[in-house]
Amino acid sequence: MLLRLLLVLLVSLHCVVARAQDSLINIIPKPVSVKSLAGSFALNNDVLLVYNNDSSQSIAQFFKESISISTGLRVNISHENQFIGKEKSIRFHLLGFRDNIIGSEGYRLQVHPTCIEISANNTGGLFYGMQTLLQLLPSEIESLKPVNRHSWSIPCVDILDYPRFGWRGMLLDVSRHFFPKEYVKKYIDYMSKYKYNVFHWHLTDDQGWRLEIKSFPKLTEIGAWRAPRMGEWWSQSPQYDGEPATYGGFYTRNDVKEIVEYAAARNITVLPEIDVPGHSMAALAAYPELSCLGGNFKPNVGDKFYKKIENSFCIGNECSFELMDSVITEVAEMFPGKYIHIGGDECHKGFWEKCPKCKARMKTDSISTLEGLQSYFIHRMEQLIVSKGKRMIGWDEILEGGLAPEATVMSWRGLKGGIEAANMGHNVIMTPDKYCYLDLYQGDPDVEYKTYSMNRLSTSYSLDPVPEGIDKKYILGGQGNLWTENIPNTRHLEYMVWPRAFALSEVFWTPQKNRNWDDFSRRMEVQLNRFDAAQINYAKSAYDPIIRVNKNYQGSYIINVTAEINGLDIYYSFEGPDPDSFYPKYSQPLEIPKGADTFKAVTYRNGKPIGKVVTLKIKDLDKRMRQTN
């Protein structure tokens, strides 16, 4: 009896220790397999970083630099031939054989009390293993200044990990608002921490041409600058003649080289996007002869112009193709990745319809529709790109009029374009706006900065990039897209990206069966602590009340309140002042009291407010019904 009781106590103790260890494992994206072990590894100056070749040495050096500021540690690095074996060590080991389980970007990470070993087939996998190791350290490791901490402890674990998809991208639009080189590098840094491997750089649009092209210097001399404006996008007054164009900037060839190399050191490929034939007003401002009808063009400042002013290349004018030949030649020289993104989206064709040169092109080349004219342009772009040794990617509009033979489709208008392209045997990158657009509302529009549609954190997390019935071999992966019309500065940029980029990183890396919303939201909170230490901004919109309005069978309005994060308490008021935990607690749908003109709700956890107060004016019930149903 005593022996049985002892066994029960030992098992219980083991479970408690395991749960305590598991609470320290808050990695995003979630690894394929994590086994918690007893004990911990103490990181201090006695630890030796060990490598086995030049590539693994670079990862060891990266790790040393990553921990140096916050910890103040000055650990040494040694080749394994000089490693005696008695010291506490962290080993960065590139395998001499192929481990088929982990593939090209996977890794194995084992933490024991006296030794840590990260092993991988390639440098990329070793880098990701190192990033996971950094996430096992306390949140203060991300601090930008020394932290007075008694010890830096790493829980003992055995991790096997590899990505679900090979393409895990993030887009940054630097055309609507220009972001300097140093911030682009910071953006890449945080992509790499969460195992993204493609930086999609949206370099040209109506509002600015951001890439130096030696053969056509006016693209940046004129196209990179516009008149300054502040306030809501699409509500601005147009730039007037003679107004100084002082807002903007561009990246030189040396800037590009520096950023490409910086990204490569973090296992990230840079995908350049030159968005044509539409979205080209900045290019037309530099070279008006590229247009159909001519005019006095200026880079757009945020005023409404679509369909009123030309913003597309003239397809009937051969100089459009001569310019693009030069542009693609220089882009191919600057960017070593195998893809160039050609845009192809949202191209208004009305001016082509009026253009004598476009009509002549259609007649000469037997093109019967305006969609066919765009397809003609895209096919020629692919020929150009292939002639430079690259492959072409375009938004799903490139399907219109017939898809170029080897094109890869980036599907943004839902999943439909990606499904169509995959069924045609083309590779697809899934980035549907409903799930992947990071410039959309992530909380109640009444308490968020103005944008135009909704994409909550839980919605991003719910994406499966492989639609049912599609051959998954054609789905390269997916990416999150940050368009910056309404994002004029870096603090707001970070607020819009995080934590939704956590969710998408897990969508693109972690096996579908391993994903769980409650588990993710718990781990996310630890990551947010790391962002606090690093002074990175983020949104807590997922903690805000979500107010929905319906009608019951009698036709009366009913208010429902939920939150994305489970386990929160919701308090509400129909009487003006902001509610707190002394107000009624929400438990079921609410009827509206007679005479009430305002409804307010707030979320609490553990007796403390955690979300914003969200307000609904009773006069706006019908509007809210349209928004939420």
Disulfide bonds with the S-S distance in Angstrom:
none
